[in-house]
Amino acid sequence: MIKNRIKEYRARYDMKQEDLAKLVGVRRETIGNLEKGKYNPSLALAWNIAKVFHVTIEEVFTVEP
């Protein structure tokens, strides 16, 4: 299972789901589903999200058994 800290990073940047979605080229619903763990991102999407927050992918996403 992939866990993420997207919501935490959005809060740090005072960013709405819609704002992040526009920056990475997906719909707001996709960001919401990622945050809820209903959707696992592609590598490209994970990379783009991490770039927005100026961190590594591993700082946003972790894999748990």
Beta strands, then each sheet from edge to edge (+ up, - down):
strand 1: 2-4
strand 2: 61-63
sheet 1: 1+ 2-
end
